[in-house]
Structure formats: C-alpha cells, structure tokens
C-alpha cells in the first residue's frame, strides 16, 4: 500500500486489505474511507471487513460507494459530507486511488 497525499489531511490509495490497517494507523491516519462498491471486482475485500479492522485499531470508517467512471452529483455531496465528518487525516481508497482523488477535487469546488 502506497498512499498518495493530496492535502495535509487527505491521501488516497488503491484497494487495501485488513492486513494494511495496522500500518495505516501507525502512519497517523485517523480515518479510512472506502469509495468502492462491494463486489466491484473478484477477490476484492468488502468494506465491512475493512471497517471492522479499522474500528479494532481505533480508526473511524466511512463507506461512500461510487461507480467507477460514473461520479454523480449526489456521490460528490455524500463524499463531502463523509469527509467533513471524519477526523483527519483520512486515507481514502478505491481500485486505484483515482476515483478518490477525483471525488476530492469535485467536492472542493
């Protein structure tokens, strides 16, 4: 897992696993956000598995699923609300991190 820092309080990454959560917490992140719908690809770890591990490490978690290549205005609103509610810094993930970066850009306009 190699996060890309977008701002002091926000970074993005590709798909993570429960095994990554300890490292995420050790790096100082206080929250994790998943922007992938469950079942988007075979073998993908579901959001609830990540949520459980995040909570075990004292991290907050939000699941704001967005279909790749089809970001809707409501997705941006939901993302912005979740980001505002989560303590930073936040690590957001999707398949590659690009969707999370695009959501951040759109929400900040």
C-alpha positions as CSV (number, residue, x, y, z in Angstrom):
1,X,0.0,0.0,0.0
2,X,1.5,3.3,-1.1
3,X,-0.7,6.3,-0.3
4,X,-0.6,9.5,-2.4
5,X,-1.0,12.6,-0.3
6,X,-3.5,15.0,-1.8
7,X,-3.6,17.5,1.1
8,X,-2.3,17.6,4.6
9,X,-5.4,15.8,5.8
10,X,-6.3,13.6,2.8
11,X,-4.5,10.8,1.0
12,X,-5.6,8.2,-1.5
13,X,-4.6,4.6,-2.2
14,X,-5.6,1.6,-4.2
15,X,-7.6,-1.3,-2.7
16,X,-6.4,-2.1,0.9
17,X,-6.8,-5.3,2.9
18,X,-7.4,-5.8,6.7
19,X,-3.7,-6.5,7.0
20,X,-2.9,-2.9,5.8
21,X,-4.9,-1.2,8.6
22,X,-2.3,-1.5,11.3
23,X,0.2,0.3,9.0
24,X,-2.4,2.9,8.2
25,X,-3.0,3.6,11.9
26,X,0.8,3.6,12.5
27,X,1.2,6.3,9.8
28,X,-1.1,8.5,11.8
29,X,-4.3,8.3,9.8
30,X,-7.4,8.7,12.0
31,X,-10.0,7.6,9.4
32,X,-10.4,5.4,6.4
33,X,-13.0,5.9,3.6
34,X,-13.9,3.3,1.0
35,X,-15.2,4.7,-2.3
36,X,-15.7,1.2,-4.0
37,X,-19.0,-0.6,-4.2
38,X,-18.6,-4.1,-2.7
39,X,-18.3,-6.7,-5.4
40,X,-16.8,-4.4,-8.0
41,X,-14.1,-7.0,-8.8
42,X,-13.4,-10.6,-8.0
43,X,-11.4,-11.1,-4.8
44,X,-12.0,-7.5,-3.5
45,X,-12.1,-7.2,0.2
46,X,-15.6,-6.0,1.3
47,X,-16.0,-2.7,3.1
48,X,-17.3,-4.3,6.3
49,X,-14.1,-6.3,6.7
50,X,-12.0,-3.1,6.5
51,X,-14.5,-1.3,8.8
52,X,-14.1,-4.0,11.5
53,X,-10.3,-3.9,11.4
54,X,-10.3,-0.1,11.3
55,X,-12.5,0.1,14.4
56,X,-10.3,-2.5,16.1
57,X,-7.4,-0.1,15.6
58,X,-9.4,2.9,16.8
59,X,-10.0,4.4,13.4
60,X,-13.2,5.9,12.1
61,X,-14.6,4.5,8.8
62,X,-17.0,5.6,6.1
63,X,-18.2,3.7,3.0
64,X,-19.3,6.0,0.2
65,X,-19.5,3.7,-2.8
66,X,-19.2,5.3,-6.2
67,X,-19.3,3.5,-9.6
68,X,-16.1,3.9,-11.4
69,X,-16.4,6.3,-14.4
70,X,-19.8,7.5,-13.3
71,X,-19.5,10.0,-10.5
72,X,-22.9,11.6,-9.9
73,X,-23.6,14.9,-8.1
74,X,-25.1,13.0,-5.2
75,X,-21.9,11.0,-4.9
76,X,-19.9,14.2,-4.5
77,X,-22.3,15.5,-1.9
78,X,-22.2,12.3,0.1
79,X,-18.4,12.2,-0.2
80,X,-18.1,15.8,1.0
81,X,-20.4,15.1,4.0
82,X,-18.4,12.0,5.0
83,X,-15.1,13.8,4.6
84,X,-16.3,16.7,6.8
85,X,-17.5,14.2,9.5
86,X,-14.3,12.1,9.7
87,X,-11.3,13.1,11.8
88,X,-8.3,13.7,9.7
89,X,-6.0,12.7,8.3
90,X,-8.2,10.5,6.2
91,X,-7.0,7.7,3.9
92,X,-9.5,7.0,1.1
93,X,-9.3,4.0,-1.2
94,X,-10.8,2.6,-4.3
95,X,-9.4,0.3,-7.0
96,X,-6.5,2.6,-7.9
97,X,-7.0,5.8,-5.9
98,X,-8.1,7.9,-8.9
99,X,-11.8,7.9,-8.0
100,X,-11.0,9.1,-4.5
101,X,-8.8,11.9,-5.9
102,X,-11.5,12.9,-8.4
103,X,-14.1,13.0,-5.6
104,X,-11.9,15.2,-3.5
105,X,-11.4,17.6,-6.4
106,X,-15.1,17.8,-7.2
107,X,-16.1,18.2,-3.5
108,X,-13.7,21.1,-3.1
109,X,-15.1,23.1,-6.0
